[in-house]
Amino acid sequence: MSPLEAAKLIVKRDRAFRPLVKLAGHPPRQRAVAVELRYAALVRSITFQLLATNAASTIHQRIIALCDGQISVLRVLEIGPDELRSVGLSSTKARAMVELAECVQEGRVNLARHGRMSDAAVVANVSSVRGIGPWTAQMYLMFTLARPDVWPTGDYGVRNGWTIVHDLDELVSESELRNVSEDFVGVRTALSWYCWRAVDLAKAAR
């Protein structure tokens, strides 16, 4: 399904999104990231978990610098958790990055196979590493594997965006988002993008 078709389907299923779709246009077309870059993408997702965007971006740039410009399995194993913590990572995140590197090297997390695995199987495989939760795995599915039907109900931006679009008095709950998810099967990644755009546009309008 093309991004334009996804946008039309979302509006058809929920007309509250019509003004946002008209304003934001259709979501960007996603392409799967090359296998050799997938570990670095997971490191980025780990870094951003439960952190404000600006703080996470700063730490991520420090990690890149620590890895001499390119995050890789071998470089992270060489650096180790102590040096990763020195750039602002929590102990849990530093250990997760190192353990993930070990799992990739040993084949327990096979990044090359992820493109042929179901969403649920990828989430289970990635989340088997301590310190990597569902949100990190879902971001990996969306932005690294370009999966079209990911609905991260625990993401604050998605919840906030849905609340803005529907002009709700209180932040929508995760369970409420799970309840509406069946209406958008096949386009839930695009739906997430629109929720994030709603937040961005609301901030810009202040």
PLY file of the C-alpha trace (Angstrom):
ply
format ascii 1.0
element vertex 206
property float x
property float y
property float z
element edge 205
property int vertex1
property int vertex2
end_header
0.00 0.00 0.00
1.34 3.42 -0.93
1.62 6.24 1.63
-1.19 8.09 -0.14
-3.45 5.03 0.03
-2.61 4.63 3.72
-3.57 8.25 4.37
-6.89 7.83 2.57
-7.68 4.66 4.52
-6.96 6.34 7.85
-9.35 9.19 7.02
-11.96 6.68 5.87
-11.70 4.80 9.18
-11.58 7.92 11.37
-12.65 11.28 9.99
-11.08 13.09 12.95
-7.78 12.65 11.09
-9.01 14.45 7.97
-7.75 17.98 8.90
-4.39 16.58 10.00
-3.92 14.54 6.83
-4.79 17.58 4.74
-2.25 19.68 6.65
0.56 17.12 7.01
0.24 15.34 3.67
0.97 11.65 3.36
3.61 9.85 5.45
7.10 9.28 4.04
7.78 6.06 2.18
9.92 3.78 4.34
12.66 1.47 3.08
14.34 -1.27 5.07
17.83 -0.41 6.32
20.77 -2.51 5.13
21.70 -5.41 7.42
25.09 -3.95 8.30
23.42 -0.80 9.68
20.74 -2.52 11.77
22.81 -2.87 14.92
23.51 0.87 14.89
19.80 1.52 14.43
19.00 -0.58 17.49
21.62 1.29 19.50
19.87 4.52 18.55
16.50 3.17 19.68
17.98 2.01 22.98
19.48 5.46 23.50
16.17 7.23 22.89
14.09 4.98 25.14
12.42 7.03 27.93
14.52 10.13 27.20
13.60 13.57 25.89
14.55 13.91 22.23
17.20 16.62 22.73
18.95 14.77 25.55
18.86 11.48 23.64
20.23 13.13 20.48
23.17 14.57 22.42
24.04 11.22 23.97
23.65 9.45 20.63
26.11 11.83 18.98
28.58 11.13 21.79
28.22 7.39 21.18
28.92 7.90 17.48
32.03 9.92 18.35
33.13 7.24 20.81
32.81 4.70 17.99
34.97 6.83 15.68
32.03 7.86 13.53
30.34 4.50 12.96
28.56 2.40 15.56
29.32 -1.29 15.04
29.19 -4.57 16.95
32.97 -4.90 17.10
33.53 -1.31 18.21
30.94 -1.50 21.00
32.44 -4.77 22.25
35.85 -3.11 22.24
34.58 -0.05 24.12
32.59 -1.92 26.76
29.90 -0.67 29.15
32.07 1.62 31.27
33.02 3.90 28.38
29.43 3.89 27.14
28.28 5.07 30.56
30.86 7.85 30.42
28.92 9.59 27.62
25.69 9.73 29.62
24.07 6.33 29.17
22.48 4.56 32.11
24.05 1.31 33.26
21.04 -0.60 31.93
21.31 0.89 28.45
25.09 0.47 28.30
24.79 -3.19 29.27
21.98 -3.70 26.76
24.12 -2.36 23.91
27.02 -4.61 24.83
24.83 -7.68 25.37
23.09 -7.01 22.05
26.49 -6.85 20.34
27.40 -10.20 21.91
24.10 -11.73 20.80
24.58 -10.48 17.23
28.14 -11.78 17.12
27.04 -15.19 18.43
24.02 -15.38 16.12
21.39 -15.38 18.86
20.07 -12.16 17.37
20.34 -12.63 13.61
19.83 -9.22 12.03
19.97 -10.66 8.51
17.00 -12.94 9.21
14.79 -10.21 10.64
13.60 -9.18 7.20
12.00 -12.60 6.75
10.52 -12.89 10.25
7.08 -11.81 11.45
6.73 -8.64 13.52
6.01 -10.68 16.64
9.04 -12.91 16.07
11.33 -9.91 15.61
10.02 -8.29 18.79
10.55 -11.53 20.72
14.08 -11.96 19.35
15.20 -8.39 20.03
13.47 -8.22 23.42
15.30 -11.35 24.55
18.25 -9.05 25.25
18.13 -7.62 28.77
17.35 -3.92 28.76
15.55 -3.94 25.41
11.80 -3.62 25.74
8.84 -3.64 23.37
9.13 0.08 22.52
12.71 -0.29 21.27
11.74 -3.34 19.24
8.74 -1.52 17.77
10.85 1.47 16.72
13.24 -0.98 15.07
10.33 -2.57 13.18
9.06 0.81 12.02
12.19 2.70 11.10
14.73 -0.03 10.35
12.66 -2.85 8.84
10.02 -0.49 7.37
7.11 -2.57 8.65
3.75 -0.96 7.82
1.58 -2.17 10.68
3.25 -1.27 13.98
1.16 0.41 16.69
3.27 1.42 19.73
0.49 2.08 22.23
3.02 2.73 24.99
4.65 5.60 23.12
3.82 8.91 24.79
3.92 10.80 21.49
1.41 8.45 19.90
-0.90 8.74 22.91
-0.53 12.52 22.99
-1.12 12.85 19.26
-4.26 10.73 19.37
-5.51 12.87 22.25
-4.86 16.06 20.26
-6.54 14.76 17.09
-9.67 13.77 19.00
-9.64 16.85 21.28
-9.84 14.73 24.42
-9.76 16.21 27.91
-7.40 13.53 29.23
-4.49 11.62 27.73
-5.77 8.50 26.00
-4.76 5.27 27.73
-2.77 2.42 26.23
-5.75 0.10 26.58
-7.97 2.53 24.68
-5.45 2.65 21.85
-5.29 -1.14 21.77
-9.09 -1.24 21.52
-9.16 0.93 18.38
-6.21 -0.75 16.71
-8.28 -3.27 14.75
-9.86 -0.42 12.79
-6.47 0.44 11.30
-4.89 -2.94 10.58
-2.34 -2.61 7.79
-1.67 1.11 8.24
-0.83 1.46 11.92
2.72 2.66 11.27
1.30 5.51 9.17
-1.26 6.16 11.91
1.58 6.47 14.43
3.32 8.95 12.13
0.19 11.11 12.02
-0.05 11.07 15.81
3.55 12.26 16.06
2.88 14.95 13.45
-0.11 16.15 15.47
2.21 16.73 18.42
4.79 18.52 16.27
2.20 20.81 14.72
0.63 21.58 18.10
4.05 22.60 19.45
4.74 24.76 16.39
1.41 26.54 16.84
2.16 27.64 20.40
0 1
1 2
2 3
3 4
4 5
5 6
6 7
7 8
8 9
9 10
10 11
11 12
12 13
13 14
14 15
15 16
16 17
17 18
18 19
19 20
20 21
21 22
22 23
23 24
24 25
25 26
26 27
27 28
28 29
29 30
30 31
31 32
32 33
33 34
34 35
35 36
36 37
37 38
38 39
39 40
40 41
41 42
42 43
43 44
44 45
45 46
46 47
47 48
48 49
49 50
50 51
51 52
52 53
53 54
54 55
55 56
56 57
57 58
58 59
59 60
60 61
61 62
62 63
63 64
64 65
65 66
66 67
67 68
68 69
69 70
70 71
71 72
72 73
73 74
74 75
75 76
76 77
77 78
78 79
79 80
80 81
81 82
82 83
83 84
84 85
85 86
86 87
87 88
88 89
89 90
90 91
91 92
92 93
93 94
94 95
95 96
96 97
97 98
98 99
99 100
100 101
101 102
102 103
103 104
104 105
105 106
106 107
107 108
108 109
109 110
110 111
111 112
112 113
113 114
114 115
115 116
116 117
117 118
118 119
119 120
120 121
121 122
122 123
123 124
124 125
125 126
126 127
127 128
128 129
129 130
130 131
131 132
132 133
133 134
134 135
135 136
136 137
137 138
138 139
139 140
140 141
141 142
142 143
143 144
144 145
145 146
146 147
147 148
148 149
149 150
150 151
151 152
152 153
153 154
154 155
155 156
156 157
157 158
158 159
159 160
160 161
161 162
162 163
163 164
164 165
165 166
166 167
167 168
168 169
169 170
170 171
171 172
172 173
173 174
174 175
175 176
176 177
177 178
178 179
179 180
180 181
181 182
182 183
183 184
184 185
185 186
186 187
187 188
188 189
189 190
190 191
191 192
192 193
193 194
194 195
195 196
196 197
197 198
198 199
199 200
200 201
201 202
202 203
203 204
204 205
